[in-house]
């Protein structure tokens, strides 16, 4: 067991403006957010130049997400123990250096391994950033900080597809990773200058058994979610990992109730708002990321747009968050999180419902209106749920709370993509033959299944004879739209469920040393 030295100050000093802290941590998170969006755009070119299979390209994303989800809460705890500034700067430096190494590699297997390492450094960075904001801003100003934080994330999301598309098309795929280096250097320099040194109130032993058990729990959950679309939800391998998640998770909960210095104090969730806020973050990510994953197939598969053009079509949402997030922070400060978040989820549900009405030949305005609504619906939820999770945690658990917030978002997004993917694919499979009509009987069963798989992402295979190509393409697009509509209707229901839950939350604590329990 590693024994930490006692620290004199009970809470960090705040000699510099807290807004400088916001700028410093935002630079680090901008680097991570840009990376998350540009890698998806670079994947096709990476596959061509590095001779990577589809499975390899899936691991470029999945390896990063798996490492991130498994390590987030542990990384937050390390910040609580050893100082959030120190952990944040290590995360920034490591993320930038690994990005440089990825740009220099010519092996897909090495690239995947480096992406896993990049996920670990990203996990160090993100909870520490939220904890530093929690420590820098007094309770009555935390809402405004979170609103500005959401706007910066919206800006990064808006810029990512555009920057990534321009770099991939005009420079190289390596450039989307090299761009992290100057951003990382700026974040490191700003962090060293602007961030106040911080140390936790209580220094204690690292709960290594808790780390192992939590890592095993998160790995089993996220791995089963990632692999379920490939294996099937009823497959014994999927059920095995889901069973491991339940079993190891139960042991982890049992151990946390008995550990002298638990990795994740369960008393944190006795605060109703923290528990509900975590659930809200998961449901929001489920609805948002799951639905948005398939809208990109609508743009690229059905409409035949390039990745850059698809990013521009989604600009009303990501750019809208730049405006909506600060407004949400002000509203939460004035009327509280309950009505603000609930209203945001109702707006989100309305936007998802409008998405479920999109037609095959939908024009720009048909998607722009619900995207703009999503910006003003999701922003209050993201800002408010983050504030009530991190704001209700005491300062000595700010890092753990930041890890919980990020983990909820990662798990919700992965779960939404997998579950809605299964729903869309099942709907496509059910209606595809009807759209093919008599032509469907001319395809062997194996080939028909291949056509259904392509249709589940809005695609029709090239190279078909001209006389049947139009029928197959129409069947693929129409069946995909049926699946997409059903997926958005499910997202609508999830958003309404979250709106009801939001009525039970409370604002974050206004005092620095607020207790965890009510």
HELIX and SHEET records of a PDB file:
HELIX    1   1 UNK A   18  UNK A   49  1                                  32    
HELIX    2   2 UNK A   54  UNK A   82  1                                  29    
HELIX    3   3 UNK A   84  UNK A  104  1                                  21    
HELIX    4   4 UNK A  108  UNK A  136  1                                  29    
HELIX    5   5 UNK A  139  UNK A  141  5                                   3    
HELIX    6   6 UNK A  142  UNK A  170  1                                  29    
HELIX    7   7 UNK A  175  UNK A  194  1                                  20    
HELIX    8   8 UNK A  208  UNK A  231  1                                  24    
HELIX    9   9 UNK A  236  UNK A  256  1                                  21    
HELIX   10  10 UNK A  266  UNK A  270  5                                   5    
HELIX   11  11 UNK A  272  UNK A  297  1                                  26    
HELIX   12  12 UNK A  298  UNK A  302  3                                   5    
HELIX   13  13 UNK A  307  UNK A  313  1                                   7    
HELIX   14  14 UNK A  315  UNK A  335  1                                  21    
HELIX   15  15 UNK A  337  UNK A  355  1                                  19    
HELIX   16  16 UNK A  364  UNK A  391  1                                  28    
HELIX   17  17 UNK A  395  UNK A  397  5                                   3    
HELIX   18  18 UNK A  398  UNK A  436  1                                  39    
HELIX   19  19 UNK A  437  UNK A  442  5                                   6    
HELIX   20  20 UNK A  445  UNK A  455  1                                  11    
HELIX   21  21 UNK A  466  UNK A  502  1                                  37    
END                                                                             
